[in-house]
Amino acid sequence: VVGEGGEEKKSMFTDIYPQFSHIFSAWHERDGVSQTGNRSSMGPSSSGGSRRAQLSQTELAASMHWQWWLYSVFNQVMDDYTTVFSMSNNNPAGSDSDDDDDDDDDDDMPLDWTPMVNSGERKSKGEKAFYGGSKESLLYRVNSSRAEVYNIVSDVLQNSRPWVELPVGLGLKTSWNLLWSWSKPKVDFTNLLVWQKVNHFRYARALTRKDLLKKHIQRFCATVGGTNLRAGSASNVAIKDNPKGELWNLMPQTFVLPQEFNNFVKAFSAGQQADAAKNLWIIKPVGMSRGRGISVVNDIGSVSYSEQVVCQKYLTNPLLLDGYKFDLRIYVLVTSFQPLESFIFREGFARMSTEKFSVRAEDIKNKMVHLTNSSIQKHAKEQLSSDNPARASGEKGGTKISLTYLWKRLEQKGFDTASLWKKISDLCLKTLMVSEDSIPNQPNCFEVFGFDVIFDEDLRAWLIEVNASPAMAREHRLDEQIKEAMIHDTVKIVSPPKFDRSALVKVCERRMNEIQKKQSHRKKAGTVGGQGGFKSEKEQLEDDLSKILMGKVPRAYGELPEEMGGYQRMSPGEKSYDMFKRARERRFGAGSAVMGGGV
């Protein structure tokens, strides 16, 4: 932390939590996060609107009572559990059970008593352990009916001390440090402590649902769909015609059907007049993923739908590698919205088609030419030609290659890959910025999004879509290498802090008693009832938080993580972010800047 004179000063707990109520998520949820979403589409709003500065004494007492009760139970149960089921050498181990429900408040399933061998040393000794944690351990829970999600997250965390899986079936509810789920978890956030982390943001559909993302991008552009719909043209807006809108023109020309059918007909007709052979459109259901329901059409009579779809101009001039079309799966970690804090993972996948690119009419319906989704292309992986980069790389990635290999090949062809990477990073950052005002600040949350990006032959990066819960299956060796490293580095950046649950119980109990006393007796100004001889409430709060958080101040918003791994920061504090933020302010006014908040 830098002081007013530029000198460094020691970070304090009260810098992050100036009131004791701020450690409870109920304070951040006050007045209802769910009210977000009915905002004007004219531009980004400020971070929170009008909200009460404090919880009432009754609300604060209720929050403290819940935590006091939960962790009193936790301490009693875990004392018994660790005594009975831990090994004497206390090496970390985890239970080998799977939770098929994303409802974390439902903890009534039976215990799985299957012992788990923790390490090669134990295996050689024939030892087995049920649990190797303690009351101060970093505890995680994975809630997913998808085995691939449970397995990869558990494998990574069990090999990353001091993480231990929270036992199920003991009524311990939300006493974890980290909850990881596939779908949106059913958690009452008002019952959490602010430093407990959950791997999904609520209302992130503003970013991941195709029609909503298109709407948010459109409001940053000057014309419908961010495109020029003049007769005879279906091209994107030229910079000279619309310099402000062009900066935010992130996707190919896109329409939501049936709402924008008339505009789509105009654009399709303009494309027919310009070049009928290249007037191709791709149809996608708004709420589906993994290539389901997608088709490429060149005849407006073929545009049919039984549900809401997006109709997007198909890039007929994609950048090719050895004649094959590819797009990129980029992993982006967001640790805060409003204000935005984001990181981009430097490794990822280039997803290859299995047949060479063609826009001939007879190839229009050939998904192996046009759709690079791994869930589609994997069915033809055994027929990969020897010249296909997915085979030539030797990476054993199925129909995928790593970004590292892609950059190597492109560098050999004379491409400036550093420039390409910056274009990708800027594209991902601007996508987050156009959507962030519809996603409220949620300090408990973080999320890894899967951005799908494609380059055209002019080396412009285009956004295809943003995926929530990107695939975690480890079907190939390359999946293991990249996805495991990404999860490991994600947890390092999020870094849920250890906290002493026993100390939390004692502090909450004392403070609840103080509230009761205040209701019947007014204390002297500036004192805290003689507790510990502290001169002020701030000193008492600093001491309380130090005990609960075991002397380590959590990372503040904007502070660089201690370990970045394979990630690089996109916002805040980076030149591109500052430039885009100024551009957004110029477009919507200075009041549109999203300010304040924390991790």
VENHU-V236264 format. One line per field, one symbol per residue. ss: DSSP state (~ for helix, > for strand, _ for the rest). phi: phi as a letter, one per 40 degrees, with the letter a starting at -180 (. if undefined). psi: psi as a letter, one per 30 degrees, with the letter a starting at -180 (. if undefined). Layout:
BEGIN
ss: ???
phi: ???
psi: ???
END
This chain:
BEGIN
ss: _>_____>____~~~~___~~~~>~~~~____~~~_____________________~~~~~~~~~~~~~~~~~~~~~~~~~~~~~>____________>________________>___~~~~~~___>_>______>>>>>>___~~~~~~~~~~~~____>>>____________>>>>_______~~~_>___>>______~~~~_~~~~~~~~~_____~~~>________>______~~~~____>__>>>>___~~~~~~~~~~~~~~~~~~__>>>>>_________>>>__~~~______>>>>>____>_>>__>>>>>>>>>>>>>____>>>>>___>>>>________~~~___~~~~___~~~~~~~~~~_____~~~~_______>>>~~~~~~~~~~____~~~~~~~~~~~~~~~~~~~~~~______>_>>>>>>>>>>____>>>>>>>_________~~~~~~~~~~~~~~~~~~______~~~~~~~~~~~~~~~~~~~~________________~~~~~~~~~~~~__________________>>>>>___~~~~~~~~~~~~~~_~~~_______
phi: .bcccgccbccbccccbcbccccccdcccdggcccchcccccicbccagcaccaccdccccccccccccdcccdccccdcccccbccccfccaacbbbbcbcccccbbcccccccbccaccccccgcbbcabcbcbccbbbbbacccccdcccccccccbcbcbccdbgbgcfccccbbbbcccccbcccccccccbbcaccgccdbbcdccccccccccbcbdggbcbcdgabccccdccaccccdbccbcdbbbbcdbccccccccccccccaccbcbbbbbccbbbfgcgcabbbbccccbabacbbbbccccbccbbfgbcabbbbcbbbbabfccbabbccbabbccccbccabcdcbdcccccbbcdccccccbccbcccccdccccgcfbgbbbccdcdcccccccgccccccccccccccccccccbcccbccbccbaacbbcbbbbcccgccbccabbcfddbcbcbdcddcccccccdccccccfdccaccccccccccccccccccccbacccdgbbggcggccacccccdcccccccfgbccccdgccccbbfccbcbacgbcccccccccccccbhcccccbggac
psi: kklegflklkklefeeifkefffkfeeffkgjfffkfhlkgflkllefaklkflkleeeeeeeeeeeeeefeeeeeefeeeeeefklffgkkllkhlkjgkgjffjhgllkjgjlkkeleeeeffglkkekgalfgljklkjjkfjeeeeeeeeeeefgikhkkkkklgggfbhglekkkleakkikjffglkffkkkgkkkgfffefkeeeeeeeeefflflkggljglkgkgllkkefeieeeeegifllkkkkkfeheeeeeeeeeeeeeejefgikkkkkkfglahgkgklklgkfffjlkflklkjkkkjfhlkljhfkkllkjkkkkkfkkilkklkkkflakkjklfllkkgkefgegjffefkgkefefffgffgklffkffeffgfhgcgllleeeeeeeeefggkjfeeeeeeeeeeeeeeeeffffgjlkjffllkjkjkkkkklfghkkkkelkkkilkgkifleeeeeeeeeeeefeeeeeiklkkjeeeeeeeeeeeeeeeeefffkklkkglhggjggkfleeeeeeeeeeeeghgkklklkfkklekfbglkkelagleeeeeeeeeeeeeflfffkjlaal.
END
